[in-house]
Amino acid sequence: MENKIVDFLRESNKTISFAESCTGGALSKRIVLIPGASEIFHGSIVSYSNYSKTNILNINIEDIQKYSAVSEKVAKEMAINAMKIFNSDYSISTTGNAGPSISDNLSDRGDCFISIASKEIVVCKKIKIDCDRETFISKITEESLNFFINTVIKN
């Protein structure tokens, strides 16, 4: 799956970056394991805390307070801002609650938003997964890669 993404980006002379919260760098790991990733991967920010979301990714704190860090609004902003920071053609963001506790009353355990941004599109999808943290990270990483393939490569 990650081979397909790296190959597509190399063939189309495009680049990608990530803003990862709930996946904690797992997306980046999957991409950098592929030979030639340095040609297409501009970087990643693991914005696990609201502090890093607001101070590094420039997410508006009012949006986090109003919608939650785990929301479509914040996921889209994360992807857009990572794309700007890294000057990449595409960006993927992940934000979610792996549990067992939740950080606010606006989202539930197992909620996740994955967003893809480019100059042409900004899309987001919500996923609900009820499982342990390790499985959650693995499944969201897989879903993110599939979402990119189905949204960007197949269209």
Contact map, one row per residue, 1 for C-alpha under 8 A:
11111000000000000000000000000000000000000000000000000000000000000000000000000000000000000000000000000000000000000000000000000000000000000000000011000000000
11111100000000000000000000000110010000000000000000000000000000000000000000000000000000000000000000000000000000000000000000000000000000000000000010000000000
11111110000000000000000000000010010000000000000000000000000000000000000000000000000000000000000000000000000000000000000000000000000000000000000000000000000
11111111000000000000000000000000000000000000000000000000000000000000000000000000000000000000000000000000000000000000000000000000000000000000000000001000000
11111111100000000000000000000000000000000000000000000000000000000000000000000000000000000000000000000000000000000000000000000000000000000000000010001000100
01111111110000000000000000000010010110010000000000000000000000000000000000000000000000000000000000000000000000000000000000000000000000000000000000000000000
00111111111000000000000000000000000000000000000000000000000000000000000000000000000000000000000000000000000000000000000000000000000000000000000000000000000
00011111111100000000000000000000000000000000000000000000000000000000000000000000000000000000000000000000000000000000000000000000000000000000000000000000100
00001111111111110000000000000000000000010000000000000000000000000000000000000000000000000000000000000000000000000000000000000000000000000000000000000000000
00000111111111100000000000000000000000110000000000000000000000000000000000000000000000000000000000000000000000000000000000000000000000000000000000000000000
00000011111111000000000000000000000000000000000000000000000000000000000000000000000000000000000000000000000000000000000000000000000000000000000000000000000
00000001111111000000000000000000000000000000000000000000000000000000000000000000000000000000000000000000000000000000000000000000000000000000000000000000000
00000000111111100000000000000000000000010000000000000000000000000000000000000000000000000000000000000000000000000000000000000000000000000000000000000000000
00000000111111110000000000000000000000010000000000000000000000000000000000000000000000011100000000000000000000000000000000000000000000000000000000000000000
00000000110011111000000000000000000000111100000000000000000000000000000000000000000000011100000000000000000000000000000000000000000000000000000000000000000
00000000100001111100000000000000000000011110000000000000000000000000000000000000001000011111000000000000000000000000000000000000000000000000000000000000000
00000000000000111110000000000000000000001111000000000000000000000000000000000000011001010111000000000000000000000000000000000000000000000000000000000000000
00000000000000011111000000110000000000000011100000000000000000000000000000000010011000000011100000000000000000000000000000000000000000000000000000000000000
00000000000000001111100000000000000000000001111000000000000000000000000000000110010000000011110000000000000000000000000000000000000000000000000000000000000
00000000000000000111111110100000000000000001111100000000000000000000000000000000000000000001111000000000000000000000000000000000000000000000000000000000000
00000000000000000011111110000000000000000000011110000000000000000000000000000000000000000000111100000000000000000000000000000000000000000000000000000000000
00000000000000000001111100000000000000000000000100000000000000000000000000000000000000000000011111000000000000010000000000000000000000001000000000000000000
00000000000000000001111111100000000000000000000000000000000000000000000000000000000000000000011000000000000000000000000000000000000000001101100000000000000
00000000000000000001111111100000000000000000011100000000000000000000000000000000000000000000000000000000000000000000000000000000000000001000000000000000000
00000000000000000001101111111000000000000001110000000000000000000000000000000000000000000000000000000000000000000000000000000000000000000000000000000000000
00000000000000000000001111111100000000000000000000000000000000000000000000000000000000000000000000000000000000000000000000000000000000001100100000000000000
00000000000000000101001111111110000000000000000000000000000000000000000000000000000000000000000000000000000000000000000000000000000000000000100110000000000
00000000000000000100000011111111000000000011000000000000000000000000000000000000000000000000000000000000000000000000000000000000000000000000000000000000000
00000000000000000000000011111111100000000000000000000000000000000000000000000000000000000000000000000000000000000000000000000000000000000000000000000000000
01000000000000000000000001111111110000000000000000000000000000000000000000000000000000000000000000000000000000000000000000000000000000000000000000000000000
01100100000000000000000000111111110010001000000000000000000000000000000000000000000000000000000000000000000000000000000000000000000000000000000000000000000
00000000000000000000000000011111111011001000000000000000000000000000000000000000000000000000000000000000000000000000000000000000000000000000000000000000000
00000000000000000000000000001111111010000000000000000000000000000000000000000000000000000000000000000000000000000000000000000000000000000000000000000000000
01100100000000000000000000000111111110000000000000000000000000000000000000000000000000000000000000000000000000000000000000000000000000000000000000000000000
00000000000000000000000000000001111111000000000000000000000000000000000000000000000000000000000000000000000000000000000000000000000000000000000000000000000
00000100000000000000000000000000011111110000000000000000000000000000000000000000000000000000000000000000000000000000000000000000000000000000000000000000000
00000100000000000000000000000011111111111000000000000000000000000000000000000000000000000000000000000000000000000000000000000000000000000000000000000000000
00000000000000000000000000000001001111111100000000000000000000000000000000000000000000000000000000000000000000000000000000000000000000000000000000000000000
00000000010000100000000000000000000111111000000000000000000000000000000000000000000000000000000000000000000000000000000000000000000000000000000000000000000
00000100110011110000000000000000000111111100000000000000000000000000000000000000000000000000000000000000000000000000000000000000000000000000000000000000000
00000000000000111000000000000011000011111110000000000000000000000000000000000000000000000000000000000000000000000000000000000000000000000000000000000000000
00000000000000111000000000000000000001011111000000000000000000000000000000000000000001110000000000000000000000000000000000000000000000000000000000000000000
00000000000000011100000000010000000000001111100000000000000000000000000000000000000001000000000000000000000000000000000000000000000000000000000000000000000
00000000000000001111000010010000000000000111110000000000000000000000000000000000010000000000000000000000000000000000000000000000000000000000000000000000000
00000000000000000111000010000000000000000011111000000000000000000000000000000000010000000000000000000000000000000000000000000000000000000000000000000000000
00000000000000000011100110000000000000000001111100000000000000000000000000000000000000000000000000000000000000000000000000000000000000000000000000000000000
00000000000000000011100100000000000000000000111111111001100000000000000000000000000000000000000000000000000000000000000000000000000000000000000000000000000
00000000000000000001110100000000000000000000011111011000000000000000000000000000000000000000000000000000000000000000000000000000000000000000000000000000000
00000000000000000000100000000000000000000000001111111000000000000000000000000000000000000000000000000000000000000000000000000000000000000000000000000000000
00000000000000000000000000000000000000000000001111111100000000010000100000000000000000000000000000000000000000000000000000000000000000000000000000000000000
00000000000000000000000000000000000000000000001011111111000000000000000000000000000000000000000000000000000000000000000000000000000000000000000000000000000
00000000000000000000000000000000000000000000001111111111100000000000000000000000000000000000000000000000000000000000000000000000000000000000000000000000000
00000000000000000000000000000000000000000000001111111111111000000000000000000100000000000000000000000000000000000000000000000000000000000000000000000000000
00000000000000000000000000000000000000000000000001111111111110000000000000000000000000000000000000000000000000000000000000000000000000000000000000000000000
00000000000000000000000000000000000000000000000000111111111000000000000000000000000000000000000000000000000000000000000000000000000000000000000000000000000
00000000000000000000000000000000000000000000001000111111110000000000000000000000000000000000000000000000000000000000000000000000000000000000000000000000000
00000000000000000000000000000000000000000000001000011111111000000000000000000100110010000000000000000000000000000000000000000000000000000000000000000000000
00000000000000000000000000000000000000000000000000001111111100000000000000000000100000000000000000000000000000000000000000000000000000000000000000000000000
00000000000000000000000000000000000000000000000000001110111110110000000001001100100000000000000000000000000000000000000000000000000000000000000000000000000
00000000000000000000000000000000000000000000000000000100011111110000000000000000000000000000000000000000000000000000000000000000000000000000000000000000000
00000000000000000000000000000000000000000000000000000100001111111000000000000000000000000000000000000000000000000000000000000000000000000000000000000000000
00000000000000000000000000000000000000000000000000000000000111111100000000000000000000000000000000000000000000000000000000000000000000000000000000000000000
00000000000000000000000000000000000000000000000000000000001111111111100011000000000000000000000000000000000000000000000000000000000000000000000000000000000
00000000000000000000000000000000000000000000000001000000001111111111100001000000000000000000000000000000000000000000000000000000000000000000000000000000000
00000000000000000000000000000000000000000000000000000000000011111111100000000000000000000000000000000000000000000000000000000000000000000000000000000000000
00000000000000000000000000000000000000000000000000000000000001111111000000000000000000000000000000000000000000000000000000000000000000000000000000000000000
00000000000000000000000000000000000000000000000000000000000000111111111011000000000000000000000000000000010000000000000000000000000000000000000000000000000
00000000000000000000000000000000000000000000000000000000000000111111111001000000000000000000000000000001011000000000000000000000000000000000000000000000000
00000000000000000000000000000000000000000000000001000000000000111011111001100000000000000000001100000000000000000000000000000000000000000000000000000000000
00000000000000000000000000000000000000000000000000000000000000000011111101100000000000000000001110000000001000111000000000000000000000000000000000000000000
00000000000000000000000000000000000000000000000000000000000000000011111111100000000000000000001000000000001000011000000000000000000000000000000000000000000
00000000000000000000000000000000000000000000000000000000000000000000011111110000000000000000000000000000000000001010000000011100000000000000000000000000000
00000000000000000000000000000000000000000000000000000000000000100010001111111000000000000000000000000000000000000000000000000000000000000000000000000000000
00000000000000000000000000000000000000000000000000000000001000110011111111111100000000000000000000000000000000000000000000000000000000000000000000000000000
00000000000000000000000000000000000000000000000000000000000000000000111111111110000000000000111000000000000000001110000000010000000000000000000000000000000
00000000000000000000000000000000000000000000000000000000000000000000000111111111000000000000100000000000000000000011100001110000000000000000000000000000000
00000000000000000000000000000000000000000000000000000000001000000000000011111111100000000000000000000000000000000000000000000000000000000000000000000000000
00000000000000000010000000000000000000000000000000001000101000000000000001111111110000000000100000000000000000000000000000000000000000000000000000000000000
00000000000000000110000000000000000000000000000000000000000000000000000000111111111000000011100000000000000000000011100000000000000000000000000000000000000
00000000000000000000000000000000000000000000000000000000000000000000000000011111111100000010000000000000000000000000110001000000000000000000000000000000000
00000000000000000000000000000000000000000000000000000000111000000000000000001111111110000000000000000000000000000000000000000000000000000000000000000000000
00000000000000001110000000000000000000000001100000000000100000000000000000000111111111000010000000000000000000000000000000000000000000000000000000000000000
00000000000000011100000000000000000000000000000000000000000000000000000000000011111111111110000000000000000000000000110000000000000000000000000000000000000
00000000000000000000000000000000000000000000000000000000000000000000000000000001111111110000000000000000000000000000000000000000000000000000000000000000000
00000000000000000000000000000000000000000000000000000000100000000000000000000000111111100000000000000000000000000000000000000000000000000000000000000000000
00000000000000001000000000000000000000000110000000000000000000000000000000000000011111110000000000000000000000000000000000000000000000000000000000000000000
00000000000000000000000000000000000000000100000000000000000000000000000000000000001111111000000000000000000000000000000000000000000000000000000000000000000
00000000000001111000000000000000000000000100000000000000000000000000000000000000001101111110000000000000000000000000000000000000000000000000000000000000000
00000000000001110000000000000000000000000000000000000000000000000000000000000000001000111110000000000000000000000000011000000000000000000000000000000000000
00000000000001111000000000000000000000000000000000000000000000000000000000000000001000011111000000000000000000000001111000000000000000000000000000000000000
00000000000000011110000000000000000000000000000000000000000000000000000000000011011000011111100000000000000000000001110000000000000000000000000000000000000
00000000000000011111000000000000000000000000000000000000000000000000000000000010000000000111110000000000000000000111100000000000000000000000000100010000000
00000000000000000111100000000000000000000000000000000000000000000000000000110110000000000011111000000000000000000111000000000000000000000000000000000000000
00000000000000000011111000000000000000000000000000000000000000000000000000100000000000000001111100000000000000011110000000000000000000000001000100000000000
00000000000000000001111000000000000000000000000000000000000000000000111000100000000000000000111110000000000000011100000000000000000000000000000000000000000
00000000000000000000110000000000000000000000000000000000000000000000110000000000000000000000011111000000000001111000000000000000000000000000000000000000000
00000000000000000000010000000000000000000000000000000000000000000000010000000000000000000000001111101110001111110000000000000000000000000000000000000000000
00000000000000000000010000000000000000000000000000000000000000000000000000000000000000000000000111110000000011100000000000000000001110011000000000000000000
00000000000000000000000000000000000000000000000000000000000000000000000000000000000000000000000011111100000011000000000000000000000110000000000000000000000
00000000000000000000000000000000000000000000000000000000000000000000000000000000000000000000000001111100000010000000000000000000000000000000000000000000000
00000000000000000000000000000000000000000000000000000000000000000000000000000000000000000000000010111110000010000000000000000000000000000000000000000000000
00000000000000000000000000000000000000000000000000000000000000000000000000000000000000000000000010111111101110000000000000000000000000000000000000000000000
00000000000000000000000000000000000000000000000000000000000000000000000000000000000000000000000010001111100000000000000000000000000000000000000000000000000
00000000000000000000000000000000000000000000000000000000000000000001000000000000000000000000000000000111111000000000000000000000000000000000000000000000000
00000000000000000000000000000000000000000000000000000000000000000000000000000000000000000000000000000111111100000000000000000000000000000000000000000000000
00000000000000000000000000000000000000000000000000000000000000000011000000000000000000000000000000000001111100000000000000000000000000000000000000000000000
00000000000000000000000000000000000000000000000000000000000000000001011000000000000000000000000010000101111110100000000000000000000000000000000000000000000
00000000000000000000000000000000000000000000000000000000000000000000000000000000000000000000000010000100111111100000000000000000000000000000000000000000000
00000000000000000000000000000000000000000000000000000000000000000000000000000000000000000000000011111100001111100000000000000000010000000000000000000000000
00000000000000000000000000000000000000000000000000000000000000000000000000000000000000000000000111100000000111110000000000000011111000010000000000000000000
00000000000000000000000000000000000000000000000000000000000000000000010000000000000000000000000111000000001111111000000000000111100000000000000000000000000
00000000000000000000010000000000000000000000000000000000000000000000011000000000000000000000011110000000000001111100000000000111100000000001000000000000000
00000000000000000000000000000000000000000000000000000000000000000000011100100000000000000000011100000000000000111110000000011110000000000000000000000000000
00000000000000000000000000000000000000000000000000000000000000000000000000100000000000000001111000000000000000011111000000011110000000000000000100000000000
00000000000000000000000000000000000000000000000000000000000000000000000100110010000000000001110000000000000000001111100001111000000000000000000000000000000
00000000000000000000000000000000000000000000000000000000000000000000000000010010000000000111100000000000000000000111110011110000000000000000000000010000000
00000000000000000000000000000000000000000000000000000000000000000000000000010011001000000111000000000000000000000011111111100000000000000000000000000000000
00000000000000000000000000000000000000000000000000000000000000000000000000000001001000001110000000000000000000000001111111000000000000000000000000000000000
00000000000000000000000000000000000000000000000000000000000000000000000000000000000000001100000000000000000000000000111110000000000000000000000000000000000
00000000000000000000000000000000000000000000000000000000000000000000000000000000000000000000000000000000000000000000111111000000000000000000000000000000000
00000000000000000000000000000000000000000000000000000000000000000000000000000000000000000000000000000000000000000001111111100000000000000000000000000000000
00000000000000000000000000000000000000000000000000000000000000000000000000010001000000000000000000000000000000000011110111110000000000000000000000000000000
00000000000000000000000000000000000000000000000000000000000000000000000000010000000000000000000000000000000000000011100011111000000000000000000000000000000
00000000000000000000000000000000000000000000000000000000000000000000000100110000000000000000000000000000000000001111000001111100000000000000000000000000000
00000000000000000000000000000000000000000000000000000000000000000000000100000000000000000000000000000000000000001110000000111110000000000000000000000000000
00000000000000000000000000000000000000000000000000000000000000000000000100000000000000000000000000000000000000111100000000011111000000000000000000000000000
00000000000000000000000000000000000000000000000000000000000000000000000000000000000000000000000000000000000001111100000000001111100000000000000000000000000
00000000000000000000000000000000000000000000000000000000000000000000000000000000000000000000000000000000000001110000000000000111110000000000000000000000000
00000000000000000000000000000000000000000000000000000000000000000000000000000000000000000000000000000000000001110000000000000011111000010000000000000000000
00000000000000000000000000000000000000000000000000000000000000000000000000000000000000000000000000000000000011000000000000000001111100010000000000000000000
00000000000000000000000000000000000000000000000000000000000000000000000000000000000000000000000001000000000001000000000000000000111110110000000000000000000
00000000000000000000000000000000000000000000000000000000000000000000000000000000000000000000000001100000000000000000000000000000011111110000000000000000000
00000000000000000000000000000000000000000000000000000000000000000000000000000000000000000000000001100000000000000000000000000000001111111000000000000000000
00000000000000000000000000000000000000000000000000000000000000000000000000000000000000000000000000000000000000000000000000000000000111111100000000000000000
00000000000000000000000000000000000000000000000000000000000000000000000000000000000000000000000000000000000000000000000000000000001111111110000000000000000
00000000000000000000000000000000000000000000000000000000000000000000000000000000000000000000000001000000000001000000000000000000111111111111000000000000000
00000000000000000000011101000000000000000000000000000000000000000000000000000000000000000000000001000000000000000000000000000000000011111111100000000000000
00000000000000000000001001000000000000000000000000000000000000000000000000000000000000000000000000000000000000000000000000000000000001111111110000000000000
00000000000000000000000000000000000000000000000000000000000000000000000000000000000000000000000000000000000000000000000000000000000000111111111000000000000
00000000000000000000001000000000000000000000000000000000000000000000000000000000000000000000010000000000000000010000000000000000000000011111111100000000000
00000000000000000000001001100000000000000000000000000000000000000000000000000000000000000000000000000000000000000000000000000000000000001111111110000000000
00000000000000000000000000000000000000000000000000000000000000000000000000000000000000000000000000000000000000000000000000000000000000000111111111000000000
00000000000000000000000000000000000000000000000000000000000000000000000000000000000000000000000000000000000000000000000000000000000000000011111111100000000
00000000000000000000000000100000000000000000000000000000000000000000000000000000000000000001010000000000000000000100000000000000000000000001111111110000000
11001000000000000000000000100000000000000000000000000000000000000000000000000000000000000000000000000000000000000000000000000000000000000000111111111000000
10000000000000000000000000000000000000000000000000000000000000000000000000000000000000000000000000000000000000000000000000000000000000000000011111111100000
00000000000000000000000000000000000000000000000000000000000000000000000000000000000000000000000000000000000000000000000000000000000000000000001111111110000
00000000000000000000000000000000000000000000000000000000000000000000000000000000000000000001000000000000000000000001000000000000000000000000000111111111100
00011000000000000000000000000000000000000000000000000000000000000000000000000000000000000000000000000000000000000000000000000000000000000000000011111111110
00000000000000000000000000000000000000000000000000000000000000000000000000000000000000000000000000000000000000000000000000000000000000000000000001111111111
00000000000000000000000000000000000000000000000000000000000000000000000000000000000000000000000000000000000000000000000000000000000000000000000000111111111
00000000000000000000000000000000000000000000000000000000000000000000000000000000000000000000000000000000000000000000000000000000000000000000000000011111111
00001001000000000000000000000000000000000000000000000000000000000000000000000000000000000000000000000000000000000000000000000000000000000000000000011111111
00000000000000000000000000000000000000000000000000000000000000000000000000000000000000000000000000000000000000000000000000000000000000000000000000001111111
00000000000000000000000000000000000000000000000000000000000000000000000000000000000000000000000000000000000000000000000000000000000000000000000000000111111
